[in-house]
């Protein structure tokens, strides 16, 4: 998915196929982004930053923002936009652990690693006291899905390419409550923006 032309899908092991908004990811920050950025007041880690439109939006809003992605190409694109990004796995050592005000999991990135509970526990380790995890969620209905997935792309000439299988997950606005609780987090708020759903999670009180 390095190039924008063509059509791209996420194909789950259970047969579900979802079209991926690659053009949106490579474009400027969209209106729904403003609702997420408005909830960030302090240093923010954008996990799975991709081409970096959210990292850029945060920087333009005056926040210290760092994108994190396992794709060197994504990191280069983010830096080319003038934002900061590092080539790293979220489960590897990261700068500022325990001192981030916010961690973002947007554009389906709750699926990273195929275990939302484990990913949210990792995000809880990254934020400071009073920090939040902002996560994009599925609308009510599908619950929690975990399994194998592949990326499929069709070029403008009609050629279809498929990636190898990888672990992925999806989480909706209902299942997020139990998943967050198991990770030591509480859903403080659910909100809708641009026909998309988001959750604001905070650490449980000890």
NUBA-106164 format. One record per residue (C-alpha): x, y, z; residue number from 0; residue in one letter. Coordinates in nm, 4 decimals. Layout:
! NUBA-106164
+----------+----------+----------+-----+--------+
:       px :       py :       pz : num : residu :
+----------+----------+----------+-----+--------+
:        X :        Y :        Z : NUM :      A :
...
+----------+----------+----------+-----+--------+
***
This chain:
! NUBA-106164
+----------+----------+----------+-----+--------+
:       px :       py :       pz : num : residu :
+----------+----------+----------+-----+--------+
:   0.0000 :   0.0000 :   0.0000 :   0 :      X :
:   0.2938 :   0.2310 :  -0.0517 :   1 :      X :
:   0.1305 :   0.3951 :  -0.3526 :   2 :      X :
:  -0.2087 :   0.5598 :  -0.3444 :   3 :      X :
:  -0.3547 :   0.4420 :  -0.6808 :   4 :      X :
:  -0.5654 :   0.1298 :  -0.6862 :   5 :      X :
:  -0.8063 :  -0.0261 :  -0.4377 :   6 :      X :
:  -0.7081 :  -0.1898 :  -0.1098 :   7 :      X :
:  -0.8873 :  -0.4256 :   0.1303 :   8 :      X :
:  -0.8363 :  -0.5958 :   0.4626 :   9 :      X :
:  -0.9474 :  -0.9570 :   0.4225 :  10 :      X :
:  -1.0163 :  -1.1365 :   0.7496 :  11 :      X :
:  -0.9806 :  -1.5070 :   0.8057 :  12 :      X :
:  -1.3570 :  -1.5312 :   0.8681 :  13 :      X :
:  -1.4255 :  -1.4022 :   0.5175 :  14 :      X :
:  -1.5119 :  -1.0425 :   0.6019 :  15 :      X :
:  -1.3604 :  -0.7945 :   0.3583 :  16 :      X :
:  -1.3287 :  -0.4215 :   0.4340 :  17 :      X :
:  -1.2128 :  -0.1568 :   0.1924 :  18 :      X :
:  -0.9239 :   0.0464 :   0.3316 :  19 :      X :
:  -0.9363 :   0.4272 :   0.2956 :  20 :      X :
:  -0.5773 :   0.4572 :   0.1761 :  21 :      X :
:  -0.6369 :   0.7875 :  -0.0046 :  22 :      X :
:  -0.7681 :   0.9373 :   0.3186 :  23 :      X :
:  -0.4622 :   0.8190 :   0.5088 :  24 :      X :
:  -0.2340 :   0.9869 :   0.2557 :  25 :      X :
:  -0.4411 :   1.3048 :   0.2438 :  26 :      X :
:  -0.4635 :   1.6054 :   0.4762 :  27 :      X :
:  -0.6161 :   1.5744 :   0.8245 :  28 :      X :
:  -0.9913 :   1.5247 :   0.7830 :  29 :      X :
:  -1.2676 :   1.6849 :   0.9969 :  30 :      X :
:  -1.2991 :   1.3780 :   1.2232 :  31 :      X :
:  -0.9338 :   1.4266 :   1.3152 :  32 :      X :
:  -1.0180 :   1.7540 :   1.4887 :  33 :      X :
:  -1.2333 :   1.5724 :   1.7466 :  34 :      X :
:  -0.9365 :   1.3541 :   1.8423 :  35 :      X :
:  -0.6794 :   1.6347 :   1.8391 :  36 :      X :
:  -0.9061 :   1.8483 :   2.0603 :  37 :      X :
:  -0.8761 :   1.5856 :   2.3357 :  38 :      X :
:  -0.4963 :   1.5966 :   2.3348 :  39 :      X :
:  -0.3272 :   1.8494 :   2.5615 :  40 :      X :
:   0.0304 :   1.7389 :   2.6072 :  41 :      X :
:   0.2862 :   1.5036 :   2.4525 :  42 :      X :
:   0.1107 :   1.2481 :   2.2330 :  43 :      X :
:   0.2267 :   0.9197 :   2.0821 :  44 :      X :
:   0.0558 :   0.8281 :   1.7537 :  45 :      X :
:   0.0858 :   0.4489 :   1.7338 :  46 :      X :
:   0.0732 :   0.3087 :   1.3812 :  47 :      X :
:   0.1041 :   0.6602 :   1.2431 :  48 :      X :
:   0.1129 :   0.5541 :   0.8772 :  49 :      X :
:   0.1731 :   0.8545 :   0.6493 :  50 :      X :
:   0.1421 :   1.0797 :   0.9529 :  51 :      X :
:  -0.1633 :   1.2968 :   0.8975 :  52 :      X :
:  -0.2640 :   1.2762 :   1.2657 :  53 :      X :
:   0.0908 :   1.3339 :   1.3867 :  54 :      X :
:   0.0992 :   1.6416 :   1.1644 :  55 :      X :
:  -0.2398 :   1.7649 :   1.2880 :  56 :      X :
:  -0.1205 :   1.7391 :   1.6481 :  57 :      X :
:   0.1980 :   1.9301 :   1.5703 :  58 :      X :
:  -0.0009 :   2.2011 :   1.3937 :  59 :      X :
:  -0.2177 :   2.2277 :   1.7043 :  60 :      X :
:   0.0928 :   2.3029 :   1.9093 :  61 :      X :
:   0.1306 :   1.9634 :   2.0737 :  62 :      X :
:   0.4476 :   1.7608 :   2.1015 :  63 :      X :
:   0.3683 :   1.4580 :   1.8870 :  64 :      X :
:   0.5683 :   1.1540 :   1.7797 :  65 :      X :
:   0.4509 :   0.8950 :   1.5300 :  66 :      X :
:   0.5491 :   0.5304 :   1.5680 :  67 :      X :
:   0.5299 :   0.2763 :   1.2863 :  68 :      X :
:   0.6944 :  -0.0540 :   1.1935 :  69 :      X :
:   0.7024 :   0.0545 :   0.8281 :  70 :      X :
:   1.0146 :   0.2503 :   0.7293 :  71 :      X :
:   0.8207 :   0.3917 :   0.4336 :  72 :      X :
:   0.5469 :   0.5267 :   0.6636 :  73 :      X :
:   0.8094 :   0.6887 :   0.8854 :  74 :      X :
:   0.9709 :   0.8540 :   0.5823 :  75 :      X :
:   0.6340 :   0.9874 :   0.4656 :  76 :      X :
:   0.5571 :   1.1299 :   0.8090 :  77 :      X :
:   0.8943 :   1.2989 :   0.8306 :  78 :      X :
:   0.8519 :   1.4362 :   0.4768 :  79 :      X :
:   0.5404 :   1.6146 :   0.6023 :  80 :      X :
:   0.7497 :   1.7862 :   0.8678 :  81 :      X :
:   0.6315 :   1.5739 :   1.1614 :  82 :      X :
:   0.8383 :   1.3540 :   1.3937 :  83 :      X :
:   0.8271 :   0.9753 :   1.3591 :  84 :      X :
:   1.0340 :   0.6784 :   1.4678 :  85 :      X :
:   1.0677 :   0.3312 :   1.3186 :  86 :      X :
:   0.9700 :   0.1095 :   1.6100 :  87 :      X :
:   0.7330 :  -0.1632 :   1.7228 :  88 :      X :
:   0.4948 :  -0.0407 :   1.9939 :  89 :      X :
:   0.5894 :  -0.3436 :   2.2045 :  90 :      X :
:   0.9607 :  -0.2547 :   2.1874 :  91 :      X :
:   1.1292 :   0.0043 :   2.4087 :  92 :      X :
:   0.9969 :   0.3534 :   2.3324 :  93 :      X :
:   1.1105 :   0.6993 :   2.4394 :  94 :      X :
:   0.9260 :   0.8600 :   2.7285 :  95 :      X :
:   0.7602 :   0.5449 :   2.8597 :  96 :      X :
:   0.5196 :   0.6328 :   3.1383 :  97 :      X :
:   0.5339 :   1.0041 :   3.0563 :  98 :      X :
:   0.3032 :   1.0439 :   2.7557 :  99 :      X :
:  -0.0149 :   1.2425 :   2.8113 : 100 :      X :
:  -0.1955 :   1.0589 :   2.5322 : 101 :      X :
:  -0.1562 :   0.7527 :   2.3124 : 102 :      X :
:  -0.3542 :   0.7249 :   1.9877 : 103 :      X :
:  -0.4811 :   0.4053 :   1.8231 : 104 :      X :
:  -0.6678 :   0.5430 :   1.5217 : 105 :      X :
:  -0.7559 :   0.4025 :   1.1757 : 106 :      X :
:  -0.8093 :   0.0491 :   1.3017 : 107 :      X :
:  -0.4806 :   0.0328 :   1.4911 : 108 :      X :
:  -0.6502 :  -0.1345 :   1.7867 : 109 :      X :
:  -0.5917 :  -0.4431 :   1.5703 : 110 :      X :
:  -0.2114 :  -0.4245 :   1.5951 : 111 :      X :
:  -0.0775 :  -0.7596 :   1.7147 : 112 :      X :
:  -0.4175 :  -0.9264 :   1.7064 : 113 :      X :
:  -0.4804 :  -0.8834 :   2.0811 : 114 :      X :
:  -0.6533 :  -0.5556 :   2.1828 : 115 :      X :
:  -0.6222 :  -0.6396 :   2.5521 : 116 :      X :
:  -0.2470 :  -0.6815 :   2.5306 : 117 :      X :
:  -0.2127 :  -0.3678 :   2.3185 : 118 :      X :
:  -0.4174 :  -0.1599 :   2.5617 : 119 :      X :
:  -0.2093 :  -0.2854 :   2.8554 : 120 :      X :
:   0.0995 :  -0.1722 :   2.6663 : 121 :      X :
:  -0.0570 :   0.1694 :   2.6046 : 122 :      X :
:  -0.1389 :   0.1967 :   2.9743 : 123 :      X :
:   0.2325 :   0.1514 :   3.0477 : 124 :      X :
:   0.3153 :   0.4382 :   2.8134 : 125 :      X :
:   0.0868 :   0.7059 :   2.9589 : 126 :      X :
:   0.1425 :   0.9084 :   3.2712 : 127 :      X :
:  -0.0978 :   0.9507 :   3.5611 : 128 :      X :
:  -0.4004 :   1.1332 :   3.4262 : 129 :      X :
:  -0.3168 :   1.0327 :   3.0698 : 130 :      X :
:  -0.5577 :   0.8883 :   2.8137 : 131 :      X :
:  -0.5669 :   0.6324 :   2.5360 : 132 :      X :
:  -0.7752 :   0.7438 :   2.2377 : 133 :      X :
:  -0.8886 :   0.4542 :   2.0228 : 134 :      X :
:  -1.0998 :   0.4285 :   1.7091 : 135 :      X :
:  -1.3680 :   0.1607 :   1.7382 : 136 :      X :
:  -1.6196 :  -0.0260 :   1.5269 : 137 :      X :
:  -1.9842 :   0.0851 :   1.5587 : 138 :      X :
:  -2.1945 :  -0.1291 :   1.7945 : 139 :      X :
:  -2.2484 :  -0.4792 :   1.6623 : 140 :      X :
:  -1.9437 :  -0.6903 :   1.5703 : 141 :      X :
:  -1.8027 :  -0.7084 :   1.9232 : 142 :      X :
:  -1.4446 :  -0.8350 :   1.9465 : 143 :      X :
:  -1.2926 :  -1.0258 :   1.6556 : 144 :      X :
:  -0.9424 :  -1.1741 :   1.6579 : 145 :      X :
:  -0.7760 :  -1.3815 :   1.3920 : 146 :      X :
:  -0.5668 :  -1.3927 :   1.0778 : 147 :      X :
:  -0.5956 :  -1.1295 :   0.8062 : 148 :      X :
:  -0.4351 :  -1.0346 :   0.4758 : 149 :      X :
:  -0.4038 :  -0.7180 :   0.2729 : 150 :      X :
:  -0.5272 :  -0.7288 :  -0.0846 : 151 :      X :
:  -0.4648 :  -0.4599 :  -0.3457 : 152 :      X :
:  -0.5870 :  -0.4161 :  -0.7013 : 153 :      X :
:  -0.3783 :  -0.1886 :  -0.9219 : 154 :      X :
:  -0.5278 :   0.0434 :  -1.1857 : 155 :      X :
:  -0.4287 :  -0.2169 :  -1.4459 : 156 :      X :
:  -0.6325 :  -0.4847 :  -1.2655 : 157 :      X :
:  -0.3465 :  -0.6805 :  -1.1087 : 158 :      X :
:  -0.4314 :  -0.8171 :  -0.7637 : 159 :      X :
:  -0.1663 :  -0.8597 :  -0.4947 : 160 :      X :
:  -0.2113 :  -1.0266 :  -0.1563 : 161 :      X :
:   0.0083 :  -1.0057 :   0.1502 : 162 :      X :
:   0.1011 :  -1.2887 :   0.3784 : 163 :      X :
:  -0.1234 :  -1.3579 :   0.6758 : 164 :      X :
:  -0.0831 :  -1.1621 :   0.9982 : 165 :      X :
:  -0.2649 :  -1.1416 :   1.3298 : 166 :      X :
:  -0.5296 :  -0.8699 :   1.3492 : 167 :      X :
:  -0.8327 :  -0.7681 :   1.5547 : 168 :      X :
:  -1.1376 :  -0.5444 :   1.5567 : 169 :      X :
:  -1.3198 :  -0.4017 :   1.8583 : 170 :      X :
:  -1.6554 :  -0.2270 :   1.8826 : 171 :      X :
:  -1.8035 :   0.0305 :   2.1202 : 172 :      X :
:  -1.9682 :  -0.2394 :   2.3320 : 173 :      X :
:  -1.6864 :  -0.4920 :   2.3693 : 174 :      X :
:  -1.4346 :  -0.2170 :   2.4447 : 175 :      X :
:  -1.5603 :  -0.1894 :   2.8034 : 176 :      X :
:  -1.4621 :  -0.5433 :   2.9076 : 177 :      X :
:  -1.1414 :  -0.5337 :   2.7017 : 178 :      X :
:  -1.0358 :  -0.2039 :   2.8576 : 179 :      X :
:  -1.1207 :  -0.3216 :   3.2091 : 180 :      X :
:  -0.8999 :  -0.6280 :   3.1684 : 181 :      X :
:  -0.6150 :  -0.3960 :   3.0656 : 182 :      X :
:  -0.6529 :  -0.1724 :   3.3719 : 183 :      X :
:  -0.8401 :   0.1005 :   3.1864 : 184 :      X :
:  -1.1873 :   0.2511 :   3.2015 : 185 :      X :
:  -1.3875 :   0.3917 :   2.9116 : 186 :      X :
:  -1.4439 :   0.7512 :   3.0179 : 187 :      X :
:  -1.6226 :   0.8547 :   2.7022 : 188 :      X :
:  -1.7439 :   0.7297 :   2.3646 : 189 :      X :
:  -1.7934 :   0.9855 :   2.0904 : 190 :      X :
:  -1.8827 :   0.9960 :   1.7231 : 191 :      X :
:  -1.7169 :   1.2179 :   1.4625 : 192 :      X :
:  -1.7458 :   1.2021 :   1.0854 : 193 :      X :
:  -1.9578 :   0.8844 :   1.1110 : 194 :      X :
:  -1.6748 :   0.7143 :   1.2977 : 195 :      X :
:  -1.6617 :   0.6024 :   1.6618 : 196 :      X :
:  -1.3893 :   0.6701 :   1.9178 : 197 :      X :
:  -1.3272 :   0.5892 :   2.2804 : 198 :      X :
:  -1.1366 :   0.7830 :   2.5455 : 199 :      X :
:  -0.9828 :   0.5440 :   2.7984 : 200 :      X :
:  -0.8213 :   0.6330 :   3.1305 : 201 :      X :
:  -0.6274 :   0.4231 :   3.3836 : 202 :      X :
:  -0.8298 :   0.2668 :   3.6629 : 203 :      X :
:  -0.7914 :   0.4271 :   3.9996 : 204 :      X :
:  -0.5820 :   0.2210 :   4.2381 : 205 :      X :
+----------+----------+----------+-----+--------+
***
